[in-house]
Amino acid sequence: MSELGRFIVLEGGEGAGKSTQVSHVEQWLLGRGRDVRRTREPGGSLLAEAIRGVVLGDWDEGVDAQTELLLIFAARAAHLNATVRPALQAGCDVVCDRFVDASYAYQGGGRGIALRHIDALSDLVLQGLRPDLVLLLDIEPEQGLARADARGDNNRFEAENLAFQRRVREHYLARAAAAPSRYEIIDAALAQDEVSAQIDLALERHL
């Protein structure tokens, strides 16, 4: 783990319950006397939030995959510079709703962008930074989409078809399998308190 702040990321497909569990992780850390900065991607700084609005916007001309990828990495660069790096350097734990794995899953798996292009942008923007722990909230796309629909106010990623959502899940699971020491797969199909209990165990193992 970093000698400074710890960088913890929650990932997963649509309807996995990340926002709820980000709050849970934040409270878990606060309860152990840690300083915590909660954030999200795309977003997390004034500039990055402005770019988020562009990324999620419903544009008449559409948003092609390359433009989407570049916008998300532009938001990520602003987020890292304004929020994440300063917090970690100050000894503050950062809990983030999505990070770079989302680009590999959504733009790589979902959109079909070659992973070498995402690798190149990651090298440029991240400069070696990686999460200490990634909690992957895994759920069957059918169940996740049903949850997202019940919540309402769907964004354009939630509106993508089931095949897209399945590719996203497959890429998430492949990344977790490739680096098991840094990833914990959480069964997000369970009740909220059961998901939180799994996360508690994962945090105790890693932190």
Secondary structure, 3 states (H helix, E strand, C coil): CCCCCCEEEEEECCCCCHHHHHHHHHHHHHCCCCCEEEEECCCCCHHHHHHHHHHHCCCCCCCCHHHHHHHHHHHHHHHHHHHHHHHHHCCCEEEEECCHHHHHHHHHHHCCCCHHHHHHHHHHHHCCCCCCEEEEEECCHHHHHHHHHHHCCCCCCCCCCHHHHHHHHHHHHHHHHHCCCCEEEEECCCCHHHHHHHHHHHHHHHC
